[in-house]
Amino acid sequence: MNTKNYLTLTKKYKTALSAIHIIARLINSTTNIKELLLRVARLACQVVKGKNCQIIISDNNQFISARINAETTKKGLYRRRKKISVPIEKKIVLSGSLILEPAFLGIPLIGDDLMGAIIVKGKTEPKKFDVVDQEILMNLGEQLVMAIKNLRLYDEQEKLLLGSVKTLVSVLNSTSPQAYTHSKNFNHILLAIAEQMHLSEQEIHALLYAGLLHDAGKIDIPTNILTKSTKLTGREFRIIKEHPLKGVKIIKPLQLLKPAIPIIQHHHEKYDGTGYPAGLKKNQIPLGARIMAVADAFEAMLVERPYRRHKMTLSAAVGEMKKFSGTQFDPKVIDALIKSLKAKKLKKYLSGRPRNHNPDKL
């Protein structure tokens, strides 16, 4: 082997090693299959100098397809397909064949069985794919198989956890006065605000779990206090103020719910520092807890409560939220709520508005 070929080969293997480290980080940074596949497709183009890459994964009698063009800045194409119709794709995906051609490189993804394929087309430099490119892509494929297995395991754990959480919520709701359980729209409010504020997928998951369980601590509060229509005494209010910490104690043993704990613990803090249990203010309060505080108060205004005989109209509730922006609530979260309403992301509320209601005036 001459010096030039040796240097080229060394550079390729260094690139492959770097790619392995990158995909290891990808595995730990996302729980979203779409995001993972598109990132790996772009990475495959980079490491073997391909013009475009397609990753096909079998999933419950369907196929997930992620496609990236290395020469564009577009995010890529992601879709579900019922079948594979292109002959060369069928050869790799369904029979596990490996194909190496000057302008085409396709490797099967094999776990316990055939999982799919990575296909790279169009070589930029040098002019054709070789066995080194094949080896690099196979290594990348092995890492991807591990990542997909981990994601599927994570999904199963999440389903089990969600089932347990829903069971716990049902038990809690059955022991709480119906007037104090949340409507089905509560999670829609949380999700709309979270998306408007561009929270990550992990942050949204934590927020939604917290949304289900933030009042878990109220299970120990006497019903006569929860349903009281007149002003609470000092002692009664002290009992109410204990529920966030009691809620944390209930869910603390569940390790997967750990990210939801700060939200549950601090969702009654106020932006100006006058809330409880710790008297945190502004950015000291976890963002999820600031969002929860807004969603909790806003939803409460739109339903009947023992201490308020009639629910508010949407416009009146928005006006009330604006009134306490900067004191009780984070102004940025209030802004996100209003933008979500204007964008009609909370259609279930807007669908019941009076005829003369104008969402642009929110």
Secondary structure as a PSIPRED ss2 file (coil, helix, strand):
# PSIPRED VFORMAT (PSIPRED V4.0)

   1 M C   1.000  0.000  0.000
   2 N C   1.000  0.000  0.000
   3 T H   0.000  1.000  0.000
   4 K H   0.000  1.000  0.000
   5 N H   0.000  1.000  0.000
   6 Y H   0.000  1.000  0.000
   7 L H   0.000  1.000  0.000
   8 T H   0.000  1.000  0.000
   9 L H   0.000  1.000  0.000
  10 T H   0.000  1.000  0.000
  11 K H   0.000  1.000  0.000
  12 K H   0.000  1.000  0.000
  13 Y H   0.000  1.000  0.000
  14 K H   0.000  1.000  0.000
  15 T H   0.000  1.000  0.000
  16 A H   0.000  1.000  0.000
  17 L H   0.000  1.000  0.000
  18 S H   0.000  1.000  0.000
  19 A H   0.000  1.000  0.000
  20 I H   0.000  1.000  0.000
  21 H H   0.000  1.000  0.000
  22 I H   0.000  1.000  0.000
  23 I H   0.000  1.000  0.000
  24 A H   0.000  1.000  0.000
  25 R H   0.000  1.000  0.000
  26 L H   0.000  1.000  0.000
  27 I H   0.000  1.000  0.000
  28 N H   0.000  1.000  0.000
  29 S H   0.000  1.000  0.000
  30 T C   1.000  0.000  0.000
  31 T C   1.000  0.000  0.000
  32 N C   1.000  0.000  0.000
  33 I H   0.000  1.000  0.000
  34 K H   0.000  1.000  0.000
  35 E H   0.000  1.000  0.000
  36 L H   0.000  1.000  0.000
  37 L H   0.000  1.000  0.000
  38 L H   0.000  1.000  0.000
  39 R H   0.000  1.000  0.000
  40 V H   0.000  1.000  0.000
  41 A H   0.000  1.000  0.000
  42 R H   0.000  1.000  0.000
  43 L H   0.000  1.000  0.000
  44 A H   0.000  1.000  0.000
  45 C H   0.000  1.000  0.000
  46 Q H   0.000  1.000  0.000
  47 V H   0.000  1.000  0.000
  48 V H   0.000  1.000  0.000
  49 K C   1.000  0.000  0.000
  50 G E   0.000  0.000  1.000
  51 K E   0.000  0.000  1.000
  52 N E   0.000  0.000  1.000
  53 C E   0.000  0.000  1.000
  54 Q E   0.000  0.000  1.000
  55 I E   0.000  0.000  1.000
  56 I E   0.000  0.000  1.000
  57 I E   0.000  0.000  1.000
  58 S E   0.000  0.000  1.000
  59 D E   0.000  0.000  1.000
  60 N C   1.000  0.000  0.000
  61 N C   1.000  0.000  0.000
  62 Q E   0.000  0.000  1.000
  63 F E   0.000  0.000  1.000
  64 I E   0.000  0.000  1.000
  65 S E   0.000  0.000  1.000
  66 A E   0.000  0.000  1.000
  67 R E   0.000  0.000  1.000
  68 I E   0.000  0.000  1.000
  69 N E   0.000  0.000  1.000
  70 A C   1.000  0.000  0.000
  71 E C   1.000  0.000  0.000
  72 T C   1.000  0.000  0.000
  73 T C   1.000  0.000  0.000
  74 K C   1.000  0.000  0.000
  75 K C   1.000  0.000  0.000
  76 G C   1.000  0.000  0.000
  77 L E   0.000  0.000  1.000
  78 Y E   0.000  0.000  1.000
  79 R E   0.000  0.000  1.000
  80 R E   0.000  0.000  1.000
  81 R E   0.000  0.000  1.000
  82 K C   1.000  0.000  0.000
  83 K C   1.000  0.000  0.000
  84 I C   1.000  0.000  0.000
  85 S C   1.000  0.000  0.000
  86 V C   1.000  0.000  0.000
  87 P H   0.000  1.000  0.000
  88 I H   0.000  1.000  0.000
  89 E H   0.000  1.000  0.000
  90 K H   0.000  1.000  0.000
  91 K H   0.000  1.000  0.000
  92 I H   0.000  1.000  0.000
  93 V H   0.000  1.000  0.000
  94 L H   0.000  1.000  0.000
  95 S H   0.000  1.000  0.000
  96 G C   1.000  0.000  0.000
  97 S C   1.000  0.000  0.000
  98 L C   1.000  0.000  0.000
  99 I E   0.000  0.000  1.000
 100 L E   0.000  0.000  1.000
 101 E E   0.000  0.000  1.000
 102 P C   1.000  0.000  0.000
 103 A C   1.000  0.000  0.000
 104 F E   0.000  0.000  1.000
 105 L E   0.000  0.000  1.000
 106 G E   0.000  0.000  1.000
 107 I E   0.000  0.000  1.000
 108 P E   0.000  0.000  1.000
 109 L E   0.000  0.000  1.000
 110 I E   0.000  0.000  1.000
 111 G C   1.000  0.000  0.000
 112 D C   1.000  0.000  0.000
 113 D C   1.000  0.000  0.000
 114 L E   0.000  0.000  1.000
 115 M E   0.000  0.000  1.000
 116 G E   0.000  0.000  1.000
 117 A E   0.000  0.000  1.000
 118 I E   0.000  0.000  1.000
 119 I E   0.000  0.000  1.000
 120 V E   0.000  0.000  1.000
 121 K E   0.000  0.000  1.000
 122 G E   0.000  0.000  1.000
 123 K E   0.000  0.000  1.000
 124 T C   1.000  0.000  0.000
 125 E C   1.000  0.000  0.000
 126 P C   1.000  0.000  0.000
 127 K C   1.000  0.000  0.000
 128 K C   1.000  0.000  0.000
 129 F C   1.000  0.000  0.000
 130 D C   1.000  0.000  0.000
 131 V H   0.000  1.000  0.000
 132 V H   0.000  1.000  0.000
 133 D H   0.000  1.000  0.000
 134 Q H   0.000  1.000  0.000
 135 E H   0.000  1.000  0.000
 136 I H   0.000  1.000  0.000
 137 L H   0.000  1.000  0.000
 138 M H   0.000  1.000  0.000
 139 N H   0.000  1.000  0.000
 140 L H   0.000  1.000  0.000
 141 G H   0.000  1.000  0.000
 142 E H   0.000  1.000  0.000
 143 Q H   0.000  1.000  0.000
 144 L H   0.000  1.000  0.000
 145 V H   0.000  1.000  0.000
 146 M H   0.000  1.000  0.000
 147 A H   0.000  1.000  0.000
 148 I H   0.000  1.000  0.000
 149 K H   0.000  1.000  0.000
 150 N H   0.000  1.000  0.000
 151 L H   0.000  1.000  0.000
 152 R H   0.000  1.000  0.000
 153 L H   0.000  1.000  0.000
 154 Y H   0.000  1.000  0.000
 155 D H   0.000  1.000  0.000
 156 E H   0.000  1.000  0.000
 157 Q H   0.000  1.000  0.000
 158 E H   0.000  1.000  0.000
 159 K H   0.000  1.000  0.000
 160 L H   0.000  1.000  0.000
 161 L H   0.000  1.000  0.000
 162 L H   0.000  1.000  0.000
 163 G H   0.000  1.000  0.000
 164 S H   0.000  1.000  0.000
 165 V H   0.000  1.000  0.000
 166 K H   0.000  1.000  0.000
 167 T H   0.000  1.000  0.000
 168 L H   0.000  1.000  0.000
 169 V H   0.000  1.000  0.000
 170 S H   0.000  1.000  0.000
 171 V H   0.000  1.000  0.000
 172 L H   0.000  1.000  0.000
 173 N H   0.000  1.000  0.000
 174 S H   0.000  1.000  0.000
 175 T H   0.000  1.000  0.000
 176 S C   1.000  0.000  0.000
 177 P C   1.000  0.000  0.000
 178 Q H   0.000  1.000  0.000
 179 A H   0.000  1.000  0.000
 180 Y H   0.000  1.000  0.000
 181 T C   1.000  0.000  0.000
 182 H C   1.000  0.000  0.000
 183 S C   1.000  0.000  0.000
 184 K C   1.000  0.000  0.000
 185 N C   1.000  0.000  0.000
 186 F H   0.000  1.000  0.000
 187 N H   0.000  1.000  0.000
 188 H H   0.000  1.000  0.000
 189 I H   0.000  1.000  0.000
 190 L H   0.000  1.000  0.000
 191 L H   0.000  1.000  0.000
 192 A H   0.000  1.000  0.000
 193 I H   0.000  1.000  0.000
 194 A H   0.000  1.000  0.000
 195 E H   0.000  1.000  0.000
 196 Q H   0.000  1.000  0.000
 197 M C   1.000  0.000  0.000
 198 H C   1.000  0.000  0.000
 199 L C   1.000  0.000  0.000
 200 S C   1.000  0.000  0.000
 201 E H   0.000  1.000  0.000
 202 Q H   0.000  1.000  0.000
 203 E H   0.000  1.000  0.000
 204 I H   0.000  1.000  0.000
 205 H H   0.000  1.000  0.000
 206 A H   0.000  1.000  0.000
 207 L H   0.000  1.000  0.000
 208 L H   0.000  1.000  0.000
 209 Y H   0.000  1.000  0.000
 210 A H   0.000  1.000  0.000
 211 G H   0.000  1.000  0.000
 212 L H   0.000  1.000  0.000
 213 L H   0.000  1.000  0.000
 214 H C   1.000  0.000  0.000
 215 D C   1.000  0.000  0.000
 216 A H   0.000  1.000  0.000
 217 G H   0.000  1.000  0.000
 218 K H   0.000  1.000  0.000
 219 I H   0.000  1.000  0.000
 220 D H   0.000  1.000  0.000
 221 I C   1.000  0.000  0.000
 222 P C   1.000  0.000  0.000
 223 T H   0.000  1.000  0.000
 224 N H   0.000  1.000  0.000
 225 I H   0.000  1.000  0.000
 226 L H   0.000  1.000  0.000
 227 T C   1.000  0.000  0.000
 228 K C   1.000  0.000  0.000
 229 S C   1.000  0.000  0.000
 230 T C   1.000  0.000  0.000
 231 K C   1.000  0.000  0.000
 232 L C   1.000  0.000  0.000
 233 T C   1.000  0.000  0.000
 234 G H   0.000  1.000  0.000
 235 R H   0.000  1.000  0.000
 236 E H   0.000  1.000  0.000
 237 F H   0.000  1.000  0.000
 238 R H   0.000  1.000  0.000
 239 I H   0.000  1.000  0.000
 240 I H   0.000  1.000  0.000
 241 K H   0.000  1.000  0.000
 242 E C   1.000  0.000  0.000
 243 H H   0.000  1.000  0.000
 244 P H   0.000  1.000  0.000
 245 L H   0.000  1.000  0.000
 246 K H   0.000  1.000  0.000
 247 G H   0.000  1.000  0.000
 248 V H   0.000  1.000  0.000
 249 K H   0.000  1.000  0.000
 250 I H   0.000  1.000  0.000
 251 I H   0.000  1.000  0.000
 252 K C   1.000  0.000  0.000
 253 P C   1.000  0.000  0.000
 254 L C   1.000  0.000  0.000
 255 Q H   0.000  1.000  0.000
 256 L H   0.000  1.000  0.000
 257 L H   0.000  1.000  0.000
 258 K H   0.000  1.000  0.000
 259 P H   0.000  1.000  0.000
 260 A H   0.000  1.000  0.000
 261 I H   0.000  1.000  0.000
 262 P H   0.000  1.000  0.000
 263 I H   0.000  1.000  0.000
 264 I H   0.000  1.000  0.000
 265 Q H   0.000  1.000  0.000
 266 H H   0.000  1.000  0.000
 267 H C   1.000  0.000  0.000
 268 H C   1.000  0.000  0.000
 269 E C   1.000  0.000  0.000
 270 K C   1.000  0.000  0.000
 271 Y C   1.000  0.000  0.000
 272 D C   1.000  0.000  0.000
 273 G C   1.000  0.000  0.000
 274 T C   1.000  0.000  0.000
 275 G C   1.000  0.000  0.000
 276 Y C   1.000  0.000  0.000
 277 P C   1.000  0.000  0.000
 278 A C   1.000  0.000  0.000
 279 G C   1.000  0.000  0.000
 280 L C   1.000  0.000  0.000
 281 K C   1.000  0.000  0.000
 282 K H   0.000  1.000  0.000
 283 N H   0.000  1.000  0.000
 284 Q H   0.000  1.000  0.000
 285 I C   1.000  0.000  0.000
 286 P C   1.000  0.000  0.000
 287 L H   0.000  1.000  0.000
 288 G H   0.000  1.000  0.000
 289 A H   0.000  1.000  0.000
 290 R H   0.000  1.000  0.000
 291 I H   0.000  1.000  0.000
 292 M H   0.000  1.000  0.000
 293 A H   0.000  1.000  0.000
 294 V H   0.000  1.000  0.000
 295 A H   0.000  1.000  0.000
 296 D H   0.000  1.000  0.000
 297 A H   0.000  1.000  0.000
 298 F H   0.000  1.000  0.000
 299 E H   0.000  1.000  0.000
 300 A H   0.000  1.000  0.000
 301 M H   0.000  1.000  0.000
 302 L C   1.000  0.000  0.000
 303 V C   1.000  0.000  0.000
 304 E C   1.000  0.000  0.000
 305 R E   0.000  0.000  1.000
 306 P C   1.000  0.000  0.000
 307 Y C   1.000  0.000  0.000
 308 R E   0.000  0.000  1.000
 309 R C   1.000  0.000  0.000
 310 H C   1.000  0.000  0.000
 311 K C   1.000  0.000  0.000
 312 M C   1.000  0.000  0.000
 313 T C   1.000  0.000  0.000
 314 L H   0.000  1.000  0.000
 315 S H   0.000  1.000  0.000
 316 A H   0.000  1.000  0.000
 317 A H   0.000  1.000  0.000
 318 V H   0.000  1.000  0.000
 319 G H   0.000  1.000  0.000
 320 E H   0.000  1.000  0.000
 321 M H   0.000  1.000  0.000
 322 K H   0.000  1.000  0.000
 323 K H   0.000  1.000  0.000
 324 F C   1.000  0.000  0.000
 325 S E   0.000  0.000  1.000
 326 G C   1.000  0.000  0.000
 327 T C   1.000  0.000  0.000
 328 Q C   1.000  0.000  0.000
 329 F E   0.000  0.000  1.000
 330 D C   1.000  0.000  0.000
 331 P H   0.000  1.000  0.000
 332 K H   0.000  1.000  0.000
 333 V H   0.000  1.000  0.000
 334 I H   0.000  1.000  0.000
 335 D H   0.000  1.000  0.000
 336 A H   0.000  1.000  0.000
 337 L H   0.000  1.000  0.000
 338 I H   0.000  1.000  0.000
 339 K H   0.000  1.000  0.000
 340 S H   0.000  1.000  0.000
 341 L H   0.000  1.000  0.000
 342 K H   0.000  1.000  0.000
 343 A C   1.000  0.000  0.000
 344 K C   1.000  0.000  0.000
 345 K C   1.000  0.000  0.000
 346 L C   1.000  0.000  0.000
 347 K H   0.000  1.000  0.000
 348 K H   0.000  1.000  0.000
 349 Y H   0.000  1.000  0.000
 350 L H   0.000  1.000  0.000
 351 S C   1.000  0.000  0.000
 352 G C   1.000  0.000  0.000
 353 R C   1.000  0.000  0.000
 354 P C   1.000  0.000  0.000
 355 R C   1.000  0.000  0.000
 356 N C   1.000  0.000  0.000
 357 H C   1.000  0.000  0.000
 358 N C   1.000  0.000  0.000
 359 P H   0.000  1.000  0.000
 360 D H   0.000  1.000  0.000
 361 K H   0.000  1.000  0.000
 362 L C   1.000  0.000  0.000
